[in-house]
Amino acid sequence: MIKLYGHELSGNCHKVRLFLSLLNLEYEWLKVDLMKGEHKSPEFLSLNSFGQVPVLVDGDTTVVDAQAILVYLARCYGGDQWLPLDAVSLSQIVRWLSTTAGEVRQGPESARLYYLFNATNINIDRISISIELPRKQNLFLRNLINI
């Protein structure tokens, strides 16, 4: 059975759990308590030397990083429907994975750190701008192509 190591407040873990659900795959959820530093324990570091969640173990295969896990699951269990092999479609998927790992992730992640974990080194005004930026980019692109 697939094992997924993660934390329930992690957006990256949420992405993987959502995709496992969309693929109707059963898995064992193994909570990694980030507040207690379990992700820096020798046992966890043997799974992911970066000490980050999520980590997926599927038999003898261990995959780290949410985007890598999504690609692995799509190719192993979803086929061409979820991860086409033609160059144009694949490049569009990789672009979206890059966007979700960067621009889309940064605002909600920082807001979660600021409001849930009282992180004092977060500039909340900058977060508001980064959350607003993708919406403005989308409006710009829609106007550019007259949608």
HELIX and SHEET records of a PDB file:
HELIX    1   1 GLY A   11  LEU A   22  1                                  12    
HELIX    2   2 LEU A   34  LYS A   36  5                                   3    
HELIX    3   3 GLU A   38  LYS A   40  5                                   3    
HELIX    4   4 PRO A   42  LEU A   45  1                                   4    
HELIX    5   5 ALA A   66  LEU A   73  1                                   8    
HELIX    6   6 ALA A   74  GLY A   78  3                                   5    
HELIX    7   7 GLY A   79  GLN A   81  5                                   3    
HELIX    8   8 ALA A   87  ALA A  101  1                                  15    
HELIX    9   9 GLU A  103  LEU A  116  1                                  14    
HELIX   10  10 ILE A  124  LEU A  144  1                                  21    
SHEET    1   A 4 TYR A  27  LYS A  31  0                                        
SHEET    2   A 4 ILE A   2  GLY A   6  1                                        
SHEET    3   A 4 VAL A  55  ASP A  58 -1                                        
SHEET    4   A 4 THR A  61  VAL A  64 -1                                        
END                                                                             
